[in-house]
């Protein structure tokens, strides 16, 4: 970490790229910090920042014996989550942002932000954080610089990205890079010379998270929390990168990335788009319940994919760490995550135990008798409130994950064999099935949804749409994003990955889950791999290629009724026809830019369901397991 006196006209040329130095000077002149700190990413820098934050009360050091090298942060109650209503795509044309994004004209937005940032860092250091998204020097890797006045952000970026001097060395003249500007909006000094004391979690009631896709810029103001402030995450790796990928012929996706090794020793790479609250992290860190199978983690949240020289689609996890939701994570649900966070982890908005460890709902079956909750108050099981905030987080380097794949830092990525889409569906959607082809797979992605209500309240429930799990994260028009997927498949041809849909959450009429989930989900993965290897037949249905139920391995699945497979794979034309109608309305709501191919796919599904409904059999089913 190198510091420099407060002189906005004389900032040392740390970067080999003059554009970086010019931008740092420009932002220093605007925000008027007390000093400039170029962050080198070293352990010494991390240790110094951590000590400063403990002294300031921003971090609480946890019990070194129970949770070595780990800290608790408590955010302000007004700064606890993504603020989608204050998140904007500032494309030159409003039509390019599309109906799923908030839009502001770039010039208008920048003028407003310039007023907010004027003097916003008075009395604070301005940290300059060069960072790489992906392995340094990799074929799919991109680079950025985040300027921030938050040491919590610097520390988190060191865990979540490859930040510091290594990234700075790659910011050579002529290289494209993303500008990421952040301020908590809580200056300690004012133009008139007045000052105020700092607080443990500074933020501003006025918040903006803005993206400028044409100029590859991110400007975030007022929030110090999560993806609002760690600008390499959703802001760069999805919103800006998706626009870059559209322009440059690659893909930035809200996906997990795993490698699965069969008992025969053959390894397959799978990506998966899963909306929030559908078990994505648990799946990314699965401990398979079938003997001889191994799942290795490459990433739990974001995947970048690019066509390689051999014509296949290669993927990387551009992140360096995990920023996981703590509540619901426990040794029963995700033992790998629990092992990952035993040391060197920042916990935010979880509860503090009396012996200096952390706790949250779902970590253990029983809550401790006494805790300090996420807001610093005494808490007991009788308090009637959550001890941890529902969006409480852990931030930790991926290298601590015991199931991390050796290929996770492969500079050119790994070739993708299959792409999975999965929502939380109590009705209609089977456990696993294959798309008919890439175009139909894009249709499955575009119609991805989770149910907000119990299936008993209607044949479909109220669907919360999250196409490709990208509804909050596509940095341009959703219909153009769908078109990009279709174009990518056409470009890949017969080397495109196969596409499947999965659903761990189907229930029976009594509201009981039909499938055990978690580590047993490897049984659906096994069928996917059997399909890739042409070892399993499929049954054509209106919605896709269903398994023959006898091909689903349920050996050793204690207490599971084989007859339940029949219900799990039932396709009821009547309820699916309702869903088709809802889907048509949804496509229409996206507008006239929806690719005609997707309407063609919808028409084909509709016609097949009509035919099935008109046949003498009112339901089409996979055969009952013999």
Secondary structure by P-SEA (a helix, b strand, c coil): cccccccccccccccccaaaaaaaaaaaaaccccbbbbccccaaaaaaaaaaaaaaccccccccccccccbbbbcccccccccccccccccccccccccccccccaaaaaaaaaaaaccccccbbbbbbbbbcccccccccccbbbbbccaaaaaaaaacccccaaaaaaccccbbbbbbbbbccccccccccbbbbbccbbbbcccccccccccbbbbbccccccccccccccccccaaaaaaaaaccbbbcccccccccccccbbbbbbbbbccccaaaaaaacccccccbbbbbccccbbbbbbccccbbbbbccccccccccccccccccaaaaaaaccbbbbccbbbccccccccccccccccccccccccccccccccccccccccbbbbbcccccccccccccccbbbbcbbbbbcccccccccccccccaaaaaaaaaabbbbccccccccccccccccccccccccccaaaaaaaaaaaaaaacccbbbbbbbbcccccccccccccccccaaaaaaaaaaaaaccbbbbbccccccccccccccccccccccaaaaaaacccaaaaaaaaaaaaaaaaaacccccaaaaaaaaaaaaaaaaaaacccccccccccc
